[in-house]
Amino acid sequence: MGVGRSYSVALLGLNGYIVEVEADIGQTLPNFVILGLPDASLNEAKERIRSAAQNSGIPLSRRKITANLIPASLPKRGSGFDLAITMAVLRAAGDIRSTEGAVFISELGLDGRLRPVRGILPAVMAAVQAGHHEIVVAQANVAEAELVPGAIVRGYKTLARLAFDFGADPQDLALDYDPADGVVMDGDTEATVVPDLCDVSGQGEARRALEVAAAGAHHVLLCGPPGAGKTMLAERLPGLLPDLGDQESMEVTAIHSLAAVHVDSVQLLRRPPFENPHHSATAAAIIGGGSGLPRPGAASRAHRGVLFLDEAPEYERRVLDALRQPLESGELVIHRSAGTAAYPARFQLVLAANPCPCGKATGKGVNCTCTPVMRRRYFGRISGPLLDRVDIQLQVERVSLADFGQSGAEEDTATVAGRVYAARSRQRERLGSFGMESNSQVPGRVLRGELRLPSATTKILDTSLERGILTARGYDRVLRLAWTLADLGHRERPGSDDIGQALGLRQAVAAA
């Protein structure tokens, strides 16, 4: 008996690494050892593999089996290595022919069924990039694996059928057993109802701010009394955003594949995602983390989409401040003892807040029961450095009776989305040479370099910076807003009016 080999993929964040699985059958007492930094779920594979092989008609050797996962220094976690270890052991025993460089990614059931696993898309992408194009997965993961260009995907329901295709003796195999997996591969999916902007009554200024935010991928803070429509506005922002491109779709789908609860339901995502975590969410839930290797949080799941934090002052301050780094870099790097994971997190942040704990400190605020100290403390939970990174800060007032009574008078999502798409097209044409797609990505060196505006145009901005009303970061963000306003107005460059409007959209929201 020789050494059997097969291949699988270990994921660290969204980065995948090819793992070579070696199996050796010794001459000592029965035992099953897995080497190479396996976690608890991977160590449990020994019993799954034995039962699956026995029930498939190809029982494992009763001698000592040693499985080594190379590189040994790379942490391995999860049940996706079950199939690769099984194939290496069967090859070492001479029960199947050479696996010939195929990559095996699947969990095994005790009955020999191949079960789907998370993270198939990034794992297959890593395998193809490493030169391994033949991929073997569970039947339920085939549709997701086939999204990767260049992948030759083979899906199986049972270990017996897979072993037969790799040269096992059919007389020994339990080929008659074909468990119903209950998976619908290409069935119709229930259509998702997209909220329409025409459902929002009145709020002309807020609707305009939402259009500007969508056109330039800007962050937004909506402050106003309960019932003013802040949540309705935020929920309609994803509908204004353009469809994701091919590369963007693969990025977003890979993250959702890794974080999916139902591992057999991941499809290629063409629409920007929308994440709306509850205000009781922890830092690990928002940023990512957990025991062992960190998993993606809501910020990464909102990549290329919208992260909406309703009742923002109710979140823990450290949770909100943890968003400051991804707002600047578009990436989250999470360090844990088991390893480091990097997840993309280029999202649009939408914050919604009441003006005070009771929510009635609007207008004259005569019905407000909060003291000035309570108001300052409440809104002070959103730190100044975080607010400085929010481009649009808008006070949303109550809807008047006249506006509330209008029906069908407001523009729908499709009309506004058309203008947003045209503005985004102008940005891609102007910024393509810099490797950027939207105004929100333009750094200060470009704004004050190739895209520098005349001093007469930026006079009001210069004055605000001199008086300390704006920080240097705020100065650049107002310029980005001005370019977005110019794009929406089909103007080549922003004028003084655009600068003034941008500065107005960025006005600080007071607590009282």
N, C-alpha and C positions, 0 to 999 in steps of 0.2 A: 504494500500500500504506500502511495506517495502523499504528497501534500496537495490538497485541493485549494483552488483559488477562485475568488469571485470579486465583484466590485460593488460598492454602494457609495452614498454621499452623506457627509456630515455637514450640518448647517450651523454656522455661527452668525446669528442675525440673519441677514439676507445673503451672506457669502457662503458658498458651498465649496467643499473640498472633497476630492475623490479619496475614498478609503478602500484600500486593498484588504480583503478578508482572506486569511490563511487558515486552513484547518488541517490538523494532523491527528491521526488515530494511533495511539500508542499501544503497548503490549502489557500494560498494567491493569489494576482493578478498575471497574467501571467508575467513570467520573466525567464531568463536563465543566470545563473551565473556559471563561471568556476573558481575554487580556486586552489592554489598550484603553484604559480609563473609561470603562462603561459606567453608566448611571444605574440606579435601582431598576428602572423599567427595562433596561437592556440586559441586566443580569437575570431578570425573570424570563428572558427569552429561552433559556435552557429548557424549562418545562413546556413552554409553548411549542418549541421545535420538536421535542420528543413526541408529544401527543399528536401534533399535526402529521409528522412523518409516519407514526404508527397507524393512524386512521386513514392515511393515503395509500397504505400498502407497501411502504418502503421504510421499515423501522431502522432506526440508527443502530450503529454498532454498539455492543455491550462493553467495549473496551474504553479506555480513557480517551476522551475527545478534547482537544485543545484548539480553541479558535482565537486567532490573534488579529486585531484590527490595527492596521498600519495607516498613518503614523501613530505610534503608541502615545505620543505626547499630546495629541489632539483630543479634547473631550468629545465623547460620543453619548448621545442621549436619545431616548425614544425607542419605539418599537419598529421603526422603519428598517432596521438592520436584520430583522428576523429572517427574511427570505434570502438575503445574501449569505448569511451564516449557514443556513440550511443547504443551499446549493454548493457551498464550499465543502461541507461535511460529506454530502452525497458524492461529490467528485472524488474526495479523498478515499472514500470507501469503494470507488469504482462502480457506483450505481448509475451514474450518468456520464456523458462524455464532457469534454472541455466546454466551459462556459464562454470561451472565446471573447473575452473583454466586455461582455454585456454587463450593464449596471442593473442591480435588483433593488427595488425600493418597495417594500410592503410589509405589513404586519401579518402574522399568521394566527388563525383561530385554532382552537384545539381539534376541531373537526377537519382541518386541512384547508379551510377556506382562506383565500387571500383578502385581507381587509384594507380599506383605504387609510392613508395617513395624511397628516398636515404637511404643508410645505413642498408639495410635489413640484409646483412650477419653478421655484428657485432652485430646487435640487436638480431638476432636469436641465435647466439653463446652465448650471455649473458643470454637469456631466458633458453636455454638448461642447461647451467652451474648452473642456479638457480633452476633447477628441474622442469621447465615448458616445457614439450616436445611437447604439442599440439599447433601449430602455425597457425593462420588464416591470410592470406595475400591476396592482389590482385592477380588475375590470372597471370598478367605480372611479378610478383615477385617470382613465384613458383620455377622456375629453379634455381634462386640464393639462395632461402631459403633452398632448398633441398641439397645444398652443405654441410650443417652442419650435421655431424653424430649425430644420435639420435633424430633428429627433425622429428616430424610427421606433415607434412605440408598439409594444406587444402587451396586451392585457389578458389576464387569466382570472378565472373564478376560483380554481382549486390548485393545490400543489400537485395533485396527481396528474392533471392535464399538462402542467408545466414540465414535470419530470418526464412525461411521455415524449414531449417535443424535444427534450434534451437527451433522448436515448435510453431512458429507463425501460426495463422489460415490461411490456404491457400485461403479461400474465399475472404479475404481482400487484399491479396498480388497481386502486379502487376507482376505476374510470366511470362506473355507473352512477357514482354519487355526484349529483349536481345541485347543490343547495340553492334555493331561491334567495337572491341577495336583496330583492326589493328595491333595486336601484333603477331609476329611469334615466337612461343615458341622454336621449335627445328629445325628451318629451317637452310639451308646452309648459312654459313657466308663467306664473301669474304676473300679469302686467303691473308694474309699479305706477301708482298714481302720483304724478308730479304736481305739487301745489302751484297754483297760478297766481301771478302778481295782481291780476284784476280782482282777486278776492279781498285785497286790502283797500278799505274805504279811506279816501282822503290821503293824508300824510304825503303831500307832494314833495316836500323837502326831503323826507326820509327815503322816498322812492328814488329821487334823483341821486341821493347819496349812495344808495344800493347799486344803482347803475354805474356810478363812477367807480365804486369798489370792485364790481365785477369786471369792468373794462380794464382796470390797471392792476388787478390782484392785490388790492389794498386791504389792510386790517381796519375793523370798524368797532366802535363803541357806541351803543344805543342806550341812552339814559332817559327814563321817563316813568310816569306813574303806571301802576298795573292796569292792564286793559287798553293801553295805547296802541298796541300792535307790534311790539318789539319782536316777540317770538315769531309772529306771522311773517314779518319782514325777513328775519334771519332764515327761516325755513325755505324761503323762495329764492335765496341767493344762488344755490346750486343750479337751479333751472336757468339762470341767466348766463352761466359759464359755458364756454364752447366744449364740444366733445373732446375727449382725450385722444392724442395721437397714438400711433402704434407703440412707440417706446414708452410713453407715459402709461398706456394701458397695461403693458407688461409689468412695469414697476408697481403700479397700484394693485394689480391682481396678485403679484407675488407676495406682497405684504398681507393681503387678505387671505391668501392661501395658508400662510404661516399662522395666522391668528384665527382661522375659521373654527367655529364650533362644530358645524356639520361639514366634515372633511370631504364629502362626496357631492357638495353643492356649489363648488367654486366655478364661476364662469368668467370669461374675459370681460372686465369692467370697462365700458366705454364712457360712462358718465362720471363726473367728479363725485367722490364720496361725501357724505355728510355725517359727522359724528356729533352727538349731543349727549355727553355724559352728565350724570346727576351731580349736583353740587357736593354730595357726600363722598365723591370719588377720591381715592388716595393718589399720592404722587406716582406710585407704581402703575395705577390704572390709567393715568393720563400720559405719563412719560414713557412707561414701560418698565419691566422689571420682573420680579418674582424670584422664587427659589431656583438655584442652579443658574443656567444660562438665561439671561433676561429675554422676555418676550415683548413684542411691540405693544404699545399702549394706544390710547385714542388719538394722540398727536400724530403717530405714524400711520394709523389707519385712515386719518384724514388727509394724507399726502395727496397733493394735486386737487384737493377739495376744500371743504369748509369744516373747521372746528368751532362749534357753537357752545359757549359757556353761558347758560342762562343763570340769572341770579348770581352774577360773578362775585359780588362781595361776600357771598356765603361760602365760597371756596376757601380752603386754608391758604394763607398768604404764601407759604412756601411752595404750594402747588402752582399758584399763579406765577410766581417768580421763576419757577423751573422752566417756564415757557420762553423766557427771555433769550436763551441761547439758540433754540431752533428757529425763533423768529428772525434772527440775524443770519444764521448759517444754513438753515434748511436741512439740518441733519441732527440726529440724536445719537450720541455715543455713550453707551451705558456700560459701566465697569462693574463686574462682580467677581467674586473669588473664583468662580468656575470658568470665567472667560469674559471677553469684551465683545459686545454686539453693537453694530452700527446700523441704524435704520434711517432712511430718508424721511423728512418731516417738513416738506415745503407746502404749508397749508395757509389758508386765509383764516385769520382769527376773528371771530365775531363775539363781542362781549355785550351782554345785556344786563342792565342794573336799574334798580329803583333809586330815586334820589335820596331815600332815607329808609330806616327800618320799617316804618308804617306805610311808606310809599305815597304819602299825601303832601310832601313838601314840593308842590308844583304850583305855578302861578303865585298867588299871594300866600299860599301855604297856611291859610287860617285854620284848616282842619287837622293840621299836622300835630301830633302829640309828642314828637321827638324834640329833645333839647338840642341846641347847637353842638354841644359836645358829642352827643349820640350821632348826629349827622356826620360830623367830621370823622369820628372813629369808624363809622360804618363804611363810608366811601374811601377812607384811608386804607382799607384792606387791599385795595388795588394800588400797588406801589407806583411812585412817580416814574422810575425807570421802565416799568412795563407800559404805562400810559404813553411814555415818550416814543414807544415803538408802534403805537396805534395811529395810523394816518388820519382816519376820519373819526371825530368825536362829536356826536350829534345829540342834541336835546330833542326828544320825541314828545310832543304835546298830545293832550287828549284830542280825540276826534270830535269835531263839532257836529251838531245835529244836521246841518245842511250837507256836510260831506257824507255823513252816515246814511242819509236818505238817498244818495245817488246810487243808481244801479246800472252797471254796464258802461259807466262813463270813464273808467280807468283803463289804461293800456294793459294788454295782457303780456304774459311772459315772452311769447314768441316775438312780439314787436320790439320789446326792449332788448331781447337777446340778439336780434339782428343788428342793432346798433353796436352792441358790445362786440360782436364778432368782427364788424368792420373796424372798430377801434383796435382790437387785438391784431388784426391784419396789418394795420399801419405800424404798430409797434414792432411786429416781427420783421417787417421790411426795414425799419430804421435801425433796429438793434441787432439784426442778424449777424452783422460783421463783428459785433462784440460778444457773440455767443449767448445772447439773452433773448427772452421771449416777451417779457412784460415790463412796464415802467417800474414796478415795485422792486425789480432786481437790479436796477441801474445804480452803480456805486457813485459816491461823491466825486471821485476823480474824473469820471466821464461827464457828470452833470456840470462840473466846473472846468471841463476840458473841451472835448469835441462838441458837447451840447451846451456850451456856456451861453447864457442869455445876456443881452446888454444890461449895463448897470441901471439904466433908466427904467427897465422893465422890472428889475428885482429891488427897486429902491425901498419898497415897503418891507420886504423881507430883510434887507440889510439893516434897516432901522430896528426891526424886532430883535434881530440877533445882537445888535449893539446894546439895546436896553435890557437884555437878558430874558426877554419874553420867550424866545426860542433858543433851544440848544442847537449845536452844530448838526446833530442827528435830525432834529426837528426841521431845520433849514432845508436839508436834503429831501426830507419826506414831503415838504410842501412843494418843492420843485417837481418831484415825481407826480404829485397830484395835479399840478398845473399842466404837465405834459399829457396826462390822461384826459383832462378837460379839453385840451387842444385837439387831441385825437378824436374825441367824441364830436367836436365841432368842425372836423375836417380842416383844421388849420395846420400849417406847416410847423409853426413854432408858437409857444404860449405868449400871450400878451399880458399887459398889466392887469386886465380884467380877470384873466385866468389865475394869475398869482393871487389877486384879492379873493376870488372865490375859493381857491385852495386853502388860503389862510383861514377863511371863515369856516370851512369844513373841519378844520383842525382845532377849532376853539376849545379850550379846556372846559370840561363839564364840571360845574361847581356842585358841591354837596348840598348847598342850601339855596 
